[in-house]
Structures are given as C-alpha cells and as structure tokens.
Amino acid sequence: MPLHDDLEQVFRDVFADDALALTDETTAQDIAQWDSLGHVNLMFTIEERFGVRFRGNELAEFANVGELERFLEEHANGSGRA
Amino acid sequence: MKPPALRVSPTDMELFARASGDVNPLHVSAEYARRTPFGEPVVYGVLGALAACARLRERPGSALESIALEFLGPLSAGATYPVEAQETESTGELHVTDSGQLALKAQLAFARGSQRTLVEGRPEAREAPAAFDLEALDKGLAVSGNWAPSLAHLRQLTQRWELSDRGIDELAAAALAWTSYLVGMELPGERATFWKLDLRIASRGEAPSLPLPYTAEVTRRDERVGLVELAASLGDGLATATISAFVRSDPPRSDLATLAPLLADAPDLTGQVAVVVGGSRGLGAALTQALALRGADVLLVYRDSAAEAARVRGSVNAAAGTIEAVQGDAGDAAWCSDTLRPLVAARGGLDLLVCNASPPIRPLPLDPAGVDRFERFVLESLGLVVAPVSAFLDELDARSGTTLILSSSALTTLPAEWPHYVTAKAALEGLATWAAAAHPRTRFVVVRPPKLLTDQMNSLLGRVGASPVEPVAAEIVRRLGEPRSDSGPELVELGA
C-alpha cells in the first residue's frame, strides 16, 4: 500500500472518521479532533505503524501532512533514524 | 427513570471531593484553573464517568469486573452533555459528547457476582496534592500509602445515580474514586491531567475494611509529550489500575528582564494614566509592565487572578511609573462606572484604555448543541470591551486619548475549533470602526497579535509556533508613539 494511503488509514483510525481524506496541505487546523490528545494518539500510532521515532514534538512542527509524508518516506521502518 | 443526559452539579463536585479526598486545584480553584489551558475548573473525569453510568441499564446479580476510561475533553459543572449507551449482556460502552465531539469514553465489563459494600472507617487522604514535575517522575518511582473514602459522601453520589442497581457496587465506585485521588493528589499530583484508566476489580474477597493500602509505580515516561504511565494497586490487589496522565508544565509568565531592553524605541509615557483590562496574565501582564516601565501610571484590572496581579504589580517596583491592581468584573458596566471611574478621576483623567480581557477559550465546533455556549462566549467577550469603552469615552475624548482593542490573528488564520472566538473578535473590530467614526478625538487602535505563549496556549499543540508575549507587548507600546492616522481605527497586524 502506498505510504499516502497507509498514513490516511492511520488518520482515519486515530480520529475515528472513515471519510477523512488527506492532502499534502492538510494541517491540524483542518481536523477538528486533532487536539492535543488526538495528537499524542496520532504520534504513538504513526511511530508504531511506520517504525519511526519522532524527536521532541517534531510531529507538531511539520508544516503539513506533505512534510510528514516526506519524513516518513525517508525514515519509515528504521531506514535512517534510530 | 434514566436522566436524558449527563450533568454534574457543583454539589456533586463537592461530594466527590469529600468522597475521594481529591482536592486537586484544577477541579476546585477557579484562580488555579485560569492559569491552565482549561481556563476554568474541570469536572473530575471519574465523577463524569460515574454520572454517565446512570445511563446504563439495571443489572441485578452483576458486578463490575473492569472499566476502561478515556478522558478526551473537559466537562464543566452545571453543563449538560448527551450520553450514548451501547450494551450487551455483559458489557457496556458509554460515549459522552460535547458539541458533537467525544469528551469521555467508557467501556465496562460485568460478571455474575454479588455486590460488595465497604466497612465504615475514618476517611484517610492527604490534605494538599504532591507536585511532581515531569523530570522527577523517573520510571520505577513508587509511592504507597493508605486511603479511605468518606463513605457517607460516596454513598450520596452512588445512590443518586443508582449505581449499585447498574452493577457498580460500592467497592467499584470507591476504587474509581481512589484512581482520581491517586492521580490528582499523589502521582503525579497537582500538575496531573488524567487521560486514560484501565481498572480491574478482583472477584474474590469479602467486604474490606478501611483504610485500604495502595501502591503505585511509574512504568513509563514520555518527555516529548509530558506523559506518564502508572501501574497501581488498591487493597492488596482488590483493584488494579493502569493509568496514563499528562504532567502540565509551568504557566508562562512575562519576564521584565526580557521586556525592558525591547522598549528602547517606545515613547515616554510619564504622567500618562492607563487602564489595562485583563492585565494580570499573558499579553496583558506584559503590556502593563511595559507601560509602567515607560512611566505610565497603570490601573491593572483583574477578575480572578489575584496572585498573578500581585506578581505583576510587584515586578516593577523600580519602574518609572506605577501599577495599582484593581479587582473587579470589567464586563459589568455598573462596576466600571461606580468603582473604576472614580479611581481614574482621582488620577485626573485617562490617556490609554487597553481592552485585553477575554473569557477562557475552549474548542467549540459550530454545532447545534453548542449554540448556547457560542452565544455566551461572544456576549461575554463583547461585554469585557463594550462596558469599559462606554464608561471611559468621555475621559478619553477629553484628553485625546487612545483605546487599544486586542483582536487576534485568528481572524486571518481561522482555527477550526474557534468559530466563537473569531466571531467575537470580528465584533470587537466592528465596535472599533463605529467608535472611531463617532469619537474622532479618541484614537482607536485594533491589534491582531500572533498566536501567543499564554496560559491558554500552554498545551502540547498550543505551544507550537506560539510567540513569547514580551516582544509583542513592546511592539504594541512602540506603535503608540507613532503618529495616529486620520481615518478609522488603526489596524496593527503582528501575526506571523
């Protein structure tokens, strides 16, 4: 499954919204449930599913989902990040 | 008959505080809660869950075996929230929503078994919460002690919601109350925000006598998000709990040492009289300090935050100007006229009115269930500006003074969960437009600051991209020294 679809599924699971669609420009402001708790769930779920570990609050500092996808393309499944 | 929805009254809050011994200030102190991102006291999560359980069906011969709770959004005492229940023979699931958003989720499992009551004993709980910060909560850190609920108070709650008929016996209700006590008073204590609970009640054993011994240990800490996980046990395994709780960081405070060097280009305000409404915390505190540093005599108006107001007043002892803290509700027109105006008159008039106060902003999606709260928020926001502006228009006209109205860059960024805030700020800008035309002698300045690192924004996501208050306050005061424009209110956009 392409990374985009995989990530979209994570978002749908975490935010309990099967209709949720991600674009490169999506940000926390676009998803009502993406509050601080949703953010922690999202962070832990992405780490588990993609085998990455975010540094600090890095996930919140990505400008949008496009930037997050580029990060995951580089680092997913242990390719490059301890 | 089952209640149509969940409502926790202020009396229920008091009963639960006494029943559990959990007097964490987030739940019992308006002044404390104002300095957290919640803005106002929050209903105990466990109490909200107990109230929601009144929606469960009756289960004769059943006893609670396990309950998993997720506290996803704050509930307010006195407000009403819809509860949806889905049940099977042996399970129940409850969803409490707030304006369409899930605020509390409970999953319960029941087993056949007799109900257990507790044997009366003297309540045992500490008086003030421990206050671990995140750094102190190393994995392996353990606490232990004895705890006993006040059974009389616990029974008032369980009887009111007929919980024992629904399979939640006295032992289960007490174990739930204990988790609230543990998180709010012991580990992590004062800074805790309870997030998740997984509680199992042992099926064995007779009615235990009080107090009950307990232990709790930190099993995980995530510094990145300020989270700890605990493993805890009550009554030698009578109840076992896995708990996730956030540990709040210190509220940000405007710092004089940071502020002073930024004011080099700011005008000399010696001899000028200023009123800052909402001057005890956040940008208002930094503005109050900046004005005093530049020589103004400032009346700092605050409603709840007495300690913070005193801190701001005490911070500028060596400043050129003065600060006097005045407690009152600036949204009350009579208070503005009867209390605040004489204080201004005693200083000979008014040169600057700063309208910075706002009600606490909680996320509020545009939803039919949230219309009342939307309207209340907008009205209260408006009142905090309309009342002081109307009270002081004559004084400001007389000295060709300035009214500074704090709007927000949210008018351009349009945060998804803040339609009420955007609406309120747009209304304030409308007022400024009208007043600038009707009162040309007074200068009207509308400021749209960027997202600021204030108490309100001191959350995991809130802090991201938030600017410190000092440079923004210094820039606003510097702009006061620039020549005024001739037409309409001046719009100062400081948003990033």
Interface residues (C-beta under 8 A of the other chain):
Chain A: A16 A28 Q29 D30 I31 A32 Q33 W34 D35 S36 L37 H39 V40 M43 F54 R55 G56 N57 A60 E61
Chain B: L72 G73 Q101 L102 W195 R224 V225 L227 P363 P365 T413 L414 P415 A416 E417 S459 L460 L461 G462 R463 V464 G465
